[in-house]
Every structure is written in structure tokens, then in C-alpha cells.
Amino acid sequence: MSLRVSPAAGSAVLLVSDDAAPARLTIHDAFGRTVRAIPSSAFVSGPSGIEVRGDGLDQDGRKVRPGAYVARLESAGRTASTRIPFLR
């Protein structure tokens, strides 16, 4: 899993390997709290593989604050994570 553009501004696009779906993707703040769970239905095929777009909103639809976040992908008993520096 990798972040397409870093730092992310407004939204974040993550690239995941083709064998990662179906998967569970969660976004966590710097304290480890889950900010958003992104359903596997949000995974779409893109020119570079499977893409997942984080829209910069939390689970309640509010804009997240700028800062450091972690995307955690769980699939087939494996876990991968990447940092998302997020700007507004």
C-alpha cells in the first residue's frame, strides 16, 4: 500500500496491490483512534492498480484536522500500513 501524493491535501488516494481486495481499510489519528473505516466497496480499479480515495472526512462526515494519520489495510491475514500527512 502506498500514498499516491504526499502530503495529501483535501483527499488522499491510496494504491493497494491487486490481491488486497476484499480488505478492511481504516484511518487512524496520531493517538491510534480509528477516524474512519472505508468499506471494500470503495476500492476501484485505476491505471496503477486498485485505488482507494479517502475524502478527508471522519466517520461522522466532519472534516478531519490537518496532521499525521495512518492508513491500516487488513487482508487475508496480512496487515500493511502507511502514514498520511494530511493538509487542508
Residue frames as a rotation matrix with the C-alpha (Angstrom) as fourth column:
MET 1
0.592 0.806 0.000 0.00
0.806 -0.592 0.000 0.00
0.000 0.000 -1.000 0.00
SER 2
-0.615 -0.782 -0.106 1.30
0.777 -0.623 0.093 3.45
-0.139 -0.025 0.990 -0.84
LEU 3
0.269 0.618 -0.739 0.08
0.384 -0.772 -0.506 7.01
-0.883 -0.147 -0.445 -0.80
ARG 4
0.440 -0.059 0.896 -0.15
0.898 0.001 -0.441 8.40
0.026 0.998 0.054 -4.32
VAL 5
0.149 -0.368 0.918 0.58
0.193 -0.899 -0.392 12.05
0.970 0.236 -0.063 -3.41
SER 6
0.436 -0.068 -0.897 2.29
0.897 0.105 0.428 13.06
0.065 -0.992 0.107 -0.20
PRO 7
-0.875 0.483 0.035 1.37
0.051 0.163 -0.985 15.13
-0.482 -0.860 -0.168 1.64
ALA 8
-0.431 0.824 0.367 -2.34
0.872 0.277 0.403 14.68
0.231 0.494 -0.839 0.95
ALA 9
-0.944 0.198 -0.263 -4.45
-0.107 -0.941 -0.322 17.82
-0.311 -0.276 0.909 0.61
GLY 10
-0.316 0.917 -0.242 -8.25
-0.948 -0.316 0.040 17.62
-0.040 0.242 0.969 0.70
SER 11
0.859 0.503 0.099 -8.28
-0.500 0.864 -0.052 13.90
-0.112 -0.005 0.994 -0.05
ALA 12
-0.233 -0.930 0.285 -5.83
-0.769 0.356 0.531 11.01
-0.595 -0.095 -0.798 -0.08
VAL 13
0.702 0.353 -0.618 -5.51
-0.670 0.621 -0.406 8.37
0.240 0.699 0.673 -2.79
LEU 14
-0.007 -0.652 0.759 -4.00
-0.682 0.558 0.473 5.08
-0.731 -0.514 -0.448 -1.65
LEU 15
0.160 -0.030 -0.987 -2.73
-0.847 0.509 -0.153 2.43
0.507 0.860 0.056 -4.07
VAL 16
0.144 -0.085 0.986 -3.07
-0.701 0.695 0.162 -1.18
-0.699 -0.714 0.040 -2.95
SER 17
-0.854 -0.510 -0.108 -1.95
-0.445 0.606 0.659 -4.39
-0.271 0.611 -0.744 -4.61
ASP 18
-0.340 0.747 -0.571 -4.44
-0.748 0.153 0.646 -6.30
0.570 0.646 0.507 -6.74
ASP 19
-0.332 0.195 -0.923 -4.54
0.285 0.953 0.098 -9.18
0.899 -0.230 -0.372 -4.26
ALA 20
-0.992 -0.117 0.043 -5.60
0.004 -0.371 -0.929 -6.94
0.125 -0.921 0.369 -1.36
ALA 21
-0.358 0.928 0.101 -9.35
-0.932 -0.361 0.013 -6.93
0.048 -0.090 0.995 -2.08
PRO 22
0.575 0.704 0.418 -11.54
0.174 -0.604 0.778 -7.73
0.800 -0.374 -0.469 -0.28
ALA 23
-0.495 -0.805 -0.328 -9.93
0.627 -0.070 -0.776 -5.87
0.601 -0.590 0.539 2.55
ARG 24
0.686 0.578 -0.442 -10.61
0.725 -0.489 0.485 -3.69
0.064 -0.653 -0.754 5.56
LEU 25
-0.344 -0.757 0.555 -9.10
0.626 -0.625 -0.466 -0.21
0.700 0.188 0.689 5.46
THR 26
0.682 0.498 -0.535 -9.13
0.731 -0.443 0.520 2.04
0.023 -0.745 -0.666 8.50
ILE 27
0.026 -0.615 0.788 -7.69
0.224 -0.765 -0.604 5.50
0.974 0.192 0.118 9.04
HIS 28
0.469 0.035 -0.883 -6.24
0.873 0.134 0.469 6.29
0.135 -0.990 0.032 12.49
ASP 29
0.862 -0.193 0.469 -5.17
-0.203 -0.979 -0.028 9.53
0.464 -0.071 -0.883 14.13
ALA 30
-0.050 -0.993 0.107 -1.82
-0.476 -0.070 -0.876 10.07
0.878 -0.095 -0.470 15.87
PHE 31
-0.310 0.001 0.951 -3.26
-0.943 0.130 -0.308 8.58
-0.124 -0.991 -0.040 19.10
GLY 32
-0.991 -0.137 0.011 -4.29
-0.132 0.971 0.199 5.34
-0.038 0.196 -0.980 17.37
ARG 33
-0.293 0.953 0.073 -8.02
-0.080 0.051 -0.995 6.10
-0.953 -0.298 0.061 17.42
THR 34
-0.541 0.205 0.816 -9.99
0.809 0.390 0.439 4.98
-0.229 0.898 -0.377 14.38
VAL 35
-0.692 0.250 -0.677 -11.12
-0.252 -0.963 -0.098 8.07
-0.677 0.103 0.729 12.48
ARG 36
0.177 0.714 -0.677 -12.74
-0.949 -0.059 -0.311 6.29
-0.262 0.698 0.667 9.53
ALA 37
-0.340 -0.168 0.925 -13.44
0.081 0.975 0.207 2.78
-0.937 0.146 -0.317 8.29
ILE 38
-0.247 0.184 -0.951 -13.51
-0.907 -0.390 0.160 2.64
-0.342 0.902 0.263 4.49
PRO 39
0.474 0.529 0.704 -15.58
-0.305 0.849 -0.432 -0.21
-0.826 -0.010 0.564 3.03
SER 40
-0.471 -0.684 0.557 -14.10
0.255 0.499 0.828 -2.52
-0.844 0.532 -0.060 0.41
SER 41
0.381 0.675 0.632 -16.80
0.853 0.006 -0.521 -1.26
-0.355 0.738 -0.574 -1.99
ALA 42
0.835 -0.134 -0.533 -14.76
-0.173 -0.985 -0.023 1.98
-0.522 0.111 -0.846 -2.17
PHE 43
-0.241 -0.942 0.234 -11.84
-0.035 0.249 0.968 0.11
-0.970 0.225 -0.093 -3.78
VAL 44
0.837 0.512 -0.191 -11.77
-0.176 -0.078 -0.981 0.82
-0.518 0.855 0.025 -7.54
SER 45
0.279 -0.737 0.615 -9.50
0.869 0.467 0.165 -0.22
-0.409 0.489 0.771 -10.38
GLY 46
0.744 -0.139 -0.653 -7.23
-0.239 -0.969 -0.066 2.58
-0.624 0.205 -0.754 -11.50
PRO 47
0.801 -0.448 -0.397 -4.41
-0.439 0.010 -0.898 2.93
0.406 0.894 -0.189 -14.01
SER 48
-0.218 -0.970 0.111 -1.80
-0.764 0.099 -0.638 1.86
0.608 -0.224 -0.762 -11.43
GLY 49
-0.846 0.008 -0.533 -3.79
0.261 0.878 -0.402 -0.86
0.464 -0.479 -0.745 -9.65
ILE 50
0.149 0.927 -0.343 -6.52
0.841 0.064 0.537 -0.72
0.519 -0.369 -0.771 -7.04
GLU 51
-0.734 -0.335 0.591 -7.14
0.081 -0.907 -0.413 2.77
0.674 -0.256 0.693 -5.67
VAL 52
0.109 0.737 -0.667 -8.93
0.974 0.053 0.218 3.88
0.196 -0.674 -0.712 -2.53
ARG 53
-0.392 -0.183 0.901 -9.78
0.195 -0.974 -0.113 7.54
0.899 0.131 0.418 -2.07
GLY 54
-0.278 0.253 -0.927 -10.03
0.950 -0.068 -0.304 8.98
-0.140 -0.965 -0.221 1.41
ASP 55
0.191 0.495 0.848 -12.20
0.694 -0.679 0.240 12.08
0.694 0.543 -0.473 1.29
GLY 56
-0.708 -0.576 0.407 -10.75
0.136 -0.677 -0.723 13.79
0.693 -0.457 0.558 4.37
LEU 57
0.081 0.817 0.571 -13.86
-0.733 -0.339 0.590 13.16
0.676 -0.466 0.571 6.46
ASP 58
-0.826 -0.276 0.491 -14.26
-0.552 0.570 -0.608 11.24
-0.113 -0.774 -0.624 9.70
GLN 59
-0.880 0.475 0.003 -16.87
0.473 0.875 0.102 8.54
0.046 0.091 -0.995 10.30
ASP 60
-0.111 0.872 -0.476 -19.50
0.690 -0.277 -0.669 11.22
-0.716 -0.403 -0.570 11.14
GLY 61
0.409 0.271 0.871 -18.86
0.898 -0.291 -0.331 13.22
0.164 0.918 -0.363 7.95
ARG 62
0.919 -0.161 -0.360 -16.82
-0.012 -0.924 0.383 16.00
-0.394 -0.347 -0.851 9.59
LYS 63
0.656 -0.755 -0.028 -13.57
-0.204 -0.141 -0.969 17.26
0.727 0.641 -0.247 8.05
VAL 64
0.633 -0.537 -0.557 -10.52
0.773 0.472 0.423 15.86
0.036 -0.699 0.714 9.82
ARG 65
0.834 -0.416 -0.363 -7.90
-0.229 -0.858 0.459 18.23
-0.502 -0.299 -0.811 11.17
PRO 66
0.576 -0.744 -0.337 -4.59
-0.472 0.034 -0.881 18.62
0.667 0.667 -0.332 9.39
GLY 67
0.289 -0.546 0.786 -1.96
-0.873 0.187 0.450 16.31
-0.393 -0.817 -0.423 10.84
ALA 68
-0.682 -0.615 -0.396 -0.45
-0.706 0.695 0.135 12.85
0.192 0.372 -0.908 10.69
TYR 69
0.451 0.828 0.333 -2.72
-0.832 0.525 -0.180 9.85
-0.324 -0.196 0.925 10.12
VAL 70
-0.749 -0.621 0.229 -2.09
-0.505 0.760 0.410 6.17
-0.429 0.192 -0.883 9.49
ALA 71
0.291 0.763 -0.577 -3.95
-0.938 0.346 -0.016 4.04
0.188 0.546 0.817 6.93
ARG 72
-0.578 -0.416 0.702 -4.13
-0.593 0.805 -0.011 0.39
-0.560 -0.423 -0.712 8.00
LEU 73
0.100 0.534 -0.840 -5.07
-0.932 0.345 0.108 -2.28
0.347 0.772 0.532 5.47
GLU 74
-0.424 -0.152 0.893 -6.02
-0.556 0.822 -0.124 -5.80
-0.715 -0.549 -0.433 6.61
SER 75
0.425 0.523 -0.739 -6.47
-0.903 0.306 -0.302 -8.54
0.068 0.795 0.602 4.02
ALA 76
0.670 -0.073 -0.739 -6.16
-0.181 0.949 -0.258 -12.33
0.720 0.307 0.622 4.08
GLY 77
0.833 -0.288 -0.472 -4.49
0.553 0.442 0.707 -12.35
0.005 -0.849 0.528 7.50
ARG 78
-0.272 -0.946 0.176 -1.92
0.940 -0.300 -0.161 -9.73
0.205 0.122 0.971 6.48
THR 79
0.721 0.434 -0.540 -1.62
0.567 -0.818 0.099 -6.12
-0.398 -0.377 -0.836 7.62
ALA 80
-0.313 -0.776 0.548 0.03
0.901 -0.424 -0.086 -3.15
0.299 0.467 0.832 5.92
SER 81
0.606 0.501 -0.617 0.11
0.663 -0.748 0.044 0.49
-0.439 -0.436 -0.785 6.94
THR 82
-0.284 -0.663 0.692 1.31
0.850 -0.509 -0.139 3.80
0.444 0.549 0.708 5.61
ARG 83
-0.414 0.077 -0.907 1.48
0.599 -0.727 -0.336 7.32
-0.685 -0.683 0.255 7.03
ILE 84
0.109 0.488 0.866 -0.70
0.897 -0.424 0.126 10.04
0.429 0.763 -0.484 5.60
PRO 85
-0.734 -0.254 -0.630 0.47
0.486 -0.845 -0.224 13.59
-0.475 -0.471 0.743 6.26
PHE 86
-0.028 0.870 0.493 -2.79
0.988 -0.051 0.146 15.45
0.152 0.491 -0.858 5.69
LEU 87
-0.921 -0.245 -0.303 -3.06
0.271 -0.961 -0.046 19.14
-0.280 -0.124 0.952 4.87
ARG 88
0.175 0.983 -0.053 -6.12
0.699 -0.162 -0.697 21.31
-0.694 0.085 -0.715 4.31
